[in-house]
Each structure stands twice: as structure tokens, then as C-alpha cells.
Amino acid sequence: MNPFSFFKNAPGETQPSPGIPGVNYLNAVGALEDAGFWILREGEHVVMTDGTRILTLPRNNPVNALTMDGIVRDAGLSAEKFRKLL
């Protein structure tokens, strides 16, 4: 058995669609700042925190929709709330 087979979708399944489209990383940083996060450091990635959570955003334009969806979820925000912050 392939050790990575659990990453594949079962036959007939599709990957869930993200609730957030790919966005410019600067827009995402601004929206997360509005949600109470601040920048800890910048390099190839932007690392942000709210004092409890730590988020890492790639400096891609646009940030992949699935990646952005995971970041928003890790931030404790809903897709709707994040879209309003954009």
C-alpha cells in the first residue's frame, strides 16, 4: 500500500471548493490586520499573529485559493467574514 494514498480522493469524490478566491497577499495581510493580527516578520513568507495564533502567508500573487482558505480557517475566521474584510 502506498503510504500517501490517504491524500487521494476516493473514486467519485471531488476536492471541496474553497470559499475564498485567490487574493493578492498584500490584500490578505491588510484584511488580517483588520481582524486583529499583526506582522511578526517578513521574508519569503509573512508571519502574523494575534497573540494566540501564528499564521504564515506566502508572498505569492495571487495566494492559491486552497492555501488562502486554510489560512483563514487557521485565523478563526469564516470565509464570509474574511471577504468582508477584503
N, C-alpha and C positions, 0 to 999 in steps of 0.2 A: 504494500500500500504506500502510495506517495504521501510523505509527511505534510505536504502543503495542500492536499486535496480538500481540506475543510475550507479553504479560501474560495473554492469554486462554487458557483450556484448549482443547485440541483436541477435536473432536466426540467425544462418548462418554467423555471423561475427567472425573473429578471432582477437586475440590481435596482434597489429603490431609487427613485429620482430625488435629487436634492431639492430642498425647499428654498435654496438661495442660489442665484446665478453666480458665475464667476465675477468677481469685482476687483477693481484696482486696489492694491494693497494699501495705498495711502488713504483711500476712502474707508477701507475696513479699519485701519488704525484710528481714524477720526471717529468712526461710529463706536468703536470700543472705548475710546477716551470719553465719549459722551455717556457711555454706560458705566463709567467709574473706574476704568482701567488706566494705567499709566505705563510709559515706556521704561523698562529697566535698562535695556541695552539694544544697540543696533549693530548689525554686521551683515552677513548674508541673510539672516533672519531678523525679525523684530521680535523681541521678547517683552511681553507685557504682563502686568499683574494688577490685581485689585487688593492685594494684601493677603489674600487667601489662595486664589488660583493663579497659576502661571500659564500663559498662552504663548505659543511660538508661531509666528506668521512668516511664511516665505515671502521674499521680496520679488514676487512674480507679478506680471501684469498680463492678463488677469490671474488672480489666485483661482486655481481649479475649483469648480463648484462643489465637488465632494469634499475637498480639503476645507473649504470655507464653511461648509455645513458642519463638519466635525469641530472646527474651532468655535463656532457659535454655540454649539451644544456644550462644549467644554467650558465656555464662558457662563453657562447657566441661562442663556437667552433663548427665546423661541425665534423661529425664522421670521415670524411677523414682526416681533419687537425689533429685531436687527434691521429688517427692511425699513422700518420707520426711522431708525437712527441714521440710515444712509442718507 
